[in-house]
Amino acid sequence: MVKEKYDGPILEIDKLSISFFTRLREIPAVMDFSASVMPGEALGLVGESGCGKSTVALGVMQDLGKNGRIVGGSIKFKGRDLGEMSDDELRDIRGSEIAMIYQEPMASLNPAMRIGKQLMEVPMIHAGMSEKDAYDRALQVVTDVKLPDPERILKAYPHQLSGGQQQRIVIAMALMSEPSLLILDEPTTALDVTVEAAVVELVKDLGKKYGTSMLFISHNLGLVLETCDRICVMYSGEAVERGSIEDVFDEMQHPYTQALFRSIPLPGADKNARPLIAIPGNFPLPHERPPGCNFGPRCDYFEAGRCDQGTIPMSVIGGEDRHHTRCVKYDEIDWNAPLELAATKTKGEVGDVVLKMDKLKKYYKVAANAMFGGGDTKVVKANEELTFEARESETLAIVGESGCGKSTFAKVLMGLETATEGQVLLDNQNIGDVPIEKRSTKNVADVQMVFQNPFDTLNPSMTVGRQIVRALEIFRIGNNEKDRWQRMLELLDLVKLPREFATRMPRQLSGGQKQRVGIARAFAGDARIVVADEPVSALDVSVQAAVTDLLMEIQRQHKTTLLFISHDLSIVRYLSDRVMVMYLGHVVELGSTDQVFSPPYHPYTEALLSAVPIADTRVKKKHIVLEGDIPSAMNPPPGCPFQTRCRWKSQVPGNLCEREVPPQRTMADGHQIKCHLSDAQFSEMEPVIEITVAAE
């Protein structure tokens, strides 16, 4: 099957409008959207949740369901209008010419079918390939996506693979028939930053190898910078700016693009001197869009009588190749004007030690044959001798990949699990072996948690106010219902939510608003320690800025100790005073933020830093891609836990890394690293992240 070469645009979207029809009204989801993708080109589509990115992708796939319809414009693939094709023609094109990779890999895999069979189906159905040829092709593609032991992988079922491996199989499946266009819808959101870096590297390499054009949908501007040639920024159903990566990142010409960049932490930004600026107001619902410019009500440059009149067209920016903006004032705005800083925040003084962990171990015993019982029991070593302390008003970040033991230690701290060995001292009182049901009300109120997913932590059948009052009742705060209701309203003020939200149900709130309710509930008992477990990873960047700022503000007022669990090192650098890096249950590095982000590094920290996508064209990064997956805690490697993936291992003589667990070494100013490398080798380490021009 040889596909003819096509020289024109692979994908040409012209003035596309898509609406969804309900019994009440027509809801316009995408309006007047134009974009084109040339052969071998990657176009990034960015914007907040609900802006219409995925709707555009589903429009290209002609898969808008019963209620969705294209009501204007056209989508052409290799010059042919997809809207005029028959179902049979579309079926031929989907999967063979246009392939889509979804956010959740398990949604694309059949759990009851071996991987090899699922991959072989694609060329056998689309290209009539023989079983043997299809198997050879599957083996080739699984090797291309850099999976270990491809023959074993082809015999495995989806549940036997990790999330990163499943996502690679979905990419392999999409590439089986060498499509001309690959649509990637947030393909790395659920993955660790190191796995994400490897998958992104893979997508770029395969794009080059197969000459595939890509439509890359993401809300992560750093990822788009690393993978795409061009970018299109969407807001509330419209394209507001599009152009090459350099044009849009360095010469932005739309207030929304500018606001997006101001709400993400860039290297070297200081949380007190240069706080993130959240976009004011909320995203408009499709049936409540304002007249004129959709971004008008949230825009710093809004001018009544101009910005709220009629339809705002896309304007070509003079002299720039294919750079357009949907703004009537773009040539009047001084885009290089210095940021007007809000009041510079002062950091609360770091106080006494509130929490101390001393040689904490947490092991689980599991049956080797857990599904059917019986067999030997194995030990999962989730935490190995964690020792650290956290002080009043301090933010300690805990970073590492999934499975490194971050959440296990949080569960022990909360009392949801008890320690196997060692102590957890809260104000010098050991609570490590006290389960939550036996803890005093004060201890429970003192240590609270803000969870990753705000949707899972609220009771859908209880009003927001009632849920916070319920927490106050449990913590025995207030003498009567009236006192508690008043305190609940004050907590809503604290998290900057309107008081009328007290009577709303969770379904009436956005993701960012739900997360604020979660934070209000965590602070209901004047918590002294708040464990924030990936509290912003499920939120849009503009909402992330507001929630992050809120946590800092509350910390300043209440002198809270914040334990911030995350794998996003850019937010960690911005937020934290000290950083603890974990790998396979061990603390491999611990120090102040400045120490951890500049050499010498533990080899794992070095790889983590290299994996962080940074939305700044001036940043140069050392390129380190971790090979292989994180080992199982049930069967950890001998010696150093990181030795199976370490690029420095060959420089340590005598196979020491494979034989002995390294000692904890203290470098300058209390900076701790668990590694066998010599002082001379540490002194040779170069910075991973460098800014080529001085940051403004």
Secondary structure as the mmCIF struct_conf table of DSSP 4:
data_model
#
loop_
_struct_conf.conf_type_id
_struct_conf.id
_struct_conf.beg_label_comp_id
_struct_conf.beg_label_asym_id
_struct_conf.beg_label_seq_id
_struct_conf.end_label_comp_id
_struct_conf.end_label_asym_id
_struct_conf.end_label_seq_id
HELX_LH_PP_P HELX_LH_PP_P1 LYS A 3 LYS A 5
BEND BEND1 GLY A 8 GLY A 8
BEND BEND2 ILE A 10 ILE A 10
STRN STRN1 LEU A 11 PHE A 21
BEND BEND3 ARG A 23 LEU A 24
STRN STRN2 GLU A 26 VAL A 37
TURN_TY1_P TURN_TY1_P1 PRO A 39 GLY A 40
STRN STRN3 ALA A 42 VAL A 46
TURN_TY1_P TURN_TY1_P2 SER A 49 GLY A 50
BEND BEND4 CYS A 51 GLY A 52
HELX_RH_AL_P HELX_RH_AL_P1 LYS A 53 VAL A 60
TURN_TY1_P TURN_TY1_P3 MET A 61 GLN A 62
TURN_TY1_P TURN_TY1_P4 GLY A 65 ASN A 67
STRN STRN4 GLY A 68 PHE A 77
TURN_TY1_P TURN_TY1_P5 LYS A 78 GLY A 79
STRN STRN5 ARG A 80 ASP A 81
HELX_RH_3T_P HELX_RH_3T_P1 LEU A 82 GLU A 84
BEND BEND5 MET A 85 MET A 85
HELX_RH_AL_P HELX_RH_AL_P2 ASP A 87 ILE A 93
STRN STRN6 ARG A 94 ARG A 94
TURN_TY1_P TURN_TY1_P6 GLY A 95 GLU A 97
STRN STRN7 ILE A 98 ILE A 101
BEND BEND6 GLN A 103 GLU A 104
HELX_RH_3T_P HELX_RH_3T_P2 PRO A 105 ALA A 107
TURN_TY1_P TURN_TY1_P7 SER A 108 SER A 108
BEND BEND7 LEU A 109 LEU A 109
TURN_TY1_P TURN_TY1_P8 PRO A 111 ALA A 112
BEND BEND8 MET A 113 MET A 113
HELX_RH_AL_P HELX_RH_AL_P3 ILE A 115 HIS A 126
BEND BEND9 ALA A 127 ALA A 127
HELX_RH_AL_P HELX_RH_AL_P4 GLU A 131 ASP A 144
TURN_TY1_P TURN_TY1_P9 VAL A 145 LYS A 146
BEND BEND10 PRO A 148 ASP A 149
HELX_RH_AL_P HELX_RH_AL_P5 PRO A 150 LYS A 155
BEND BEND11 ALA A 156 ALA A 156
HELX_RH_3T_P HELX_RH_3T_P3 PRO A 158 GLN A 160
BEND BEND12 LEU A 161 LEU A 161
HELX_RH_AL_P HELX_RH_AL_P6 GLY A 163 LEU A 175
TURN_TY1_P TURN_TY1_P10 MET A 176 SER A 177
BEND BEND13 SER A 180 SER A 180
STRN STRN8 LEU A 181 ASP A 185
BEND BEND14 GLU A 186 GLU A 186
TURN_TY1_P TURN_TY1_P11 PRO A 187 ALA A 190
BEND BEND15 LEU A 191 LEU A 191
HELX_RH_AL_P HELX_RH_AL_P7 VAL A 193 TYR A 210
TURN_TY1_P TURN_TY1_P12 GLY A 211 GLY A 211
STRN STRN9 SER A 213 SER A 218
BEND BEND16 HIS A 219 HIS A 219
HELX_RH_AL_P HELX_RH_AL_P8 LEU A 221 THR A 227
BEND BEND17 ASP A 229 ASP A 229
STRN STRN10 ARG A 230 TYR A 235
TURN_TY1_P TURN_TY1_P13 SER A 236 GLY A 237
STRN STRN11 GLU A 238 SER A 244
HELX_RH_AL_P HELX_RH_AL_P9 ILE A 245 ASP A 250
BEND BEND18 GLU A 251 GLU A 251
BEND BEND19 HIS A 254 HIS A 254
HELX_RH_AL_P HELX_RH_AL_P10 PRO A 255 ARG A 262
TURN_TY1_P TURN_TY1_P14 SER A 263 SER A 263
BEND BEND20 ILE A 264 ILE A 264
TURN_TY1_P TURN_TY1_P15 PRO A 267 GLY A 268
TURN_TY1_P TURN_TY1_P16 LYS A 271 ALA A 273
BEND BEND21 ARG A 274 ARG A 274
HELX_LH_PP_P HELX_LH_PP_P2 ALA A 278 ILE A 279
BEND BEND22 PRO A 280 GLY A 281
HELX_LH_PP_P HELX_LH_PP_P3 PHE A 283 LEU A 285
HELX_RH_3T_P HELX_RH_3T_P4 PRO A 286 GLU A 288
HELX_LH_PP_P HELX_LH_PP_P4 ARG A 289 PRO A 290
BEND BEND23 PRO A 291 GLY A 292
TURN_TY1_P TURN_TY1_P17 ASN A 294 PHE A 295
HELX_RH_3T_P HELX_RH_3T_P5 GLY A 296 ARG A 298
TURN_TY1_P TURN_TY1_P18 ASP A 300 TYR A 301
TURN_TY1_P TURN_TY1_P19 ALA A 304 ASP A 308
BEND BEND24 GLN A 309 GLY A 310
HELX_LH_PP_P HELX_LH_PP_P5 THR A 311 MET A 314
STRN STRN12 SER A 315 VAL A 316
HELX_LH_PP_P HELX_LH_PP_P6 ILE A 317 ILE A 317
TURN_TY1_P TURN_TY1_P20 GLY A 318 GLY A 319
TURN_TY1_P TURN_TY1_P21 ASP A 321 ARG A 322
STRN STRN13 HIS A 324 THR A 325
TURN_TY1_P TURN_TY1_P22 VAL A 328 GLU A 332
BEND BEND25 ILE A 333 ILE A 333
TURN_TY1_P TURN_TY1_P23 TRP A 335 ASN A 336
HELX_LH_PP_P HELX_LH_PP_P7 ALA A 337 LEU A 339
HELX_LH_PP_P HELX_LH_PP_P8 ALA A 343 LYS A 345
HELX_LH_PP_P HELX_LH_PP_P9 LYS A 347 VAL A 350
BEND BEND26 ASP A 352 ASP A 352
STRN STRN14 VAL A 353 ALA A 367
TURN_TY1_P TURN_TY1_P24 ALA A 368 PHE A 372
BEND BEND27 GLY A 375 GLY A 375
STRN STRN15 THR A 377 ARG A 391
TURN_TY1_P TURN_TY1_P25 GLU A 392 SER A 393
STRN STRN16 THR A 395 VAL A 399
TURN_TY1_P TURN_TY1_P26 SER A 402 GLY A 403
BEND BEND28 CYS A 404 GLY A 405
HELX_RH_AL_P HELX_RH_AL_P11 LYS A 406 MET A 414
TURN_TY1_P TURN_TY1_P27 GLY A 415 GLY A 415
BEND BEND29 LEU A 416 GLU A 417
BEND BEND30 THR A 420 THR A 420
STRN STRN17 GLU A 421 LEU A 426
TURN_TY1_P TURN_TY1_P28 ASP A 427 ASN A 428
STRN STRN18 GLN A 429 ASN A 430
TURN_TY1_P TURN_TY1_P29 GLY A 432 ASP A 433
HELX_RH_3T_P HELX_RH_3T_P6 ILE A 436 LYS A 438
BEND BEND31 ARG A 439 ARG A 439
HELX_RH_AL_P HELX_RH_AL_P12 THR A 441 ASP A 446
STRN STRN19 VAL A 447 VAL A 450
BEND BEND32 GLN A 452 GLN A 452
TURN_TY1_P TURN_TY1_P30 PRO A 454 ASP A 456
BEND BEND33 THR A 457 LEU A 458
TURN_TY1_P TURN_TY1_P31 PRO A 460 SER A 461
BEND BEND34 MET A 462 MET A 462
HELX_RH_AL_P HELX_RH_AL_P13 VAL A 464 ILE A 474
TURN_TY1_P TURN_TY1_P32 PHE A 475 ARG A 476
BEND BEND35 GLY A 478 ASN A 480
HELX_RH_AL_P HELX_RH_AL_P14 GLU A 481 LEU A 494
TURN_TY1_P TURN_TY1_P33 VAL A 495 LYS A 496
HELX_RH_3T_P HELX_RH_3T_P7 ARG A 499 THR A 503
HELX_RH_3T_P HELX_RH_3T_P8 PRO A 506 GLN A 508
BEND BEND36 LEU A 509 LEU A 509
HELX_RH_AL_P HELX_RH_AL_P15 GLY A 511 ALA A 522
TURN_TY1_P TURN_TY1_P34 PHE A 523 GLY A 525
BEND BEND37 ARG A 528 ARG A 528
STRN STRN20 ILE A 529 ASP A 533
BEND BEND38 GLU A 534 GLU A 534
TURN_TY1_P TURN_TY1_P35 PRO A 535 ALA A 538
BEND BEND39 LEU A 539 LEU A 539
HELX_RH_AL_P HELX_RH_AL_P16 VAL A 541 HIS A 558
TURN_TY1_P TURN_TY1_P36 LYS A 559 LYS A 559
STRN STRN21 THR A 561 SER A 566
BEND BEND40 HIS A 567 HIS A 567
HELX_RH_AL_P HELX_RH_AL_P17 LEU A 569 LEU A 575
BEND BEND41 ASP A 577 ASP A 577
STRN STRN22 ARG A 578 TYR A 583
TURN_TY1_P TURN_TY1_P37 LEU A 584 GLY A 585
STRN STRN23 HIS A 586 SER A 592
HELX_RH_AL_P HELX_RH_AL_P18 THR A 593 VAL A 596
TURN_TY1_P TURN_TY1_P38 PHE A 597 PHE A 597
BEND BEND42 SER A 598 PRO A 600
HELX_RH_AL_P HELX_RH_AL_P19 PRO A 603 ALA A 611
TURN_TY1_P TURN_TY1_P39 THR A 617 ARG A 618
STRN STRN24 VAL A 619 LYS A 621
BEND BEND43 GLY A 628 GLY A 628
HELX_LH_PP_P HELX_LH_PP_P10 ASP A 629 SER A 632
TURN_TY1_P TURN_TY1_P40 ALA A 633 MET A 634
BEND BEND44 ASN A 635 ASN A 635
HELX_LH_PP_P HELX_LH_PP_P11 PRO A 636 PRO A 637
BEND BEND45 PRO A 638 CYS A 640
TURN_TY1_P TURN_TY1_P41 PRO A 641 ARG A 645
BEND BEND46 ARG A 647 TRP A 648
HELX_RH_3T_P HELX_RH_3T_P9 LYS A 649 GLN A 651
BEND BEND47 VAL A 652 VAL A 652
HELX_RH_3T_P HELX_RH_3T_P10 PRO A 653 ASN A 655
HELX_RH_AL_P HELX_RH_AL_P20 LEU A 656 ARG A 659
BEND BEND48 GLU A 660 GLU A 660
HELX_LH_PP_P HELX_LH_PP_P12 VAL A 661 PRO A 663
STRN STRN25 GLN A 664 THR A 666
HELX_RH_3T_P HELX_RH_3T_P11 ALA A 668 GLY A 670
STRN STRN26 GLN A 672 LYS A 674
HELX_RH_AL_P HELX_RH_AL_P21 ASP A 679 SER A 683
TURN_TY1_P TURN_TY1_P42 GLU A 684 GLU A 684
HELX_LH_PP_P HELX_LH_PP_P13 MET A 685 PRO A 687
BEND BEND49 VAL A 688 VAL A 688
STRN STRN27 ILE A 689 ILE A 691
BEND BEND50 THR A 692 VAL A 693
#
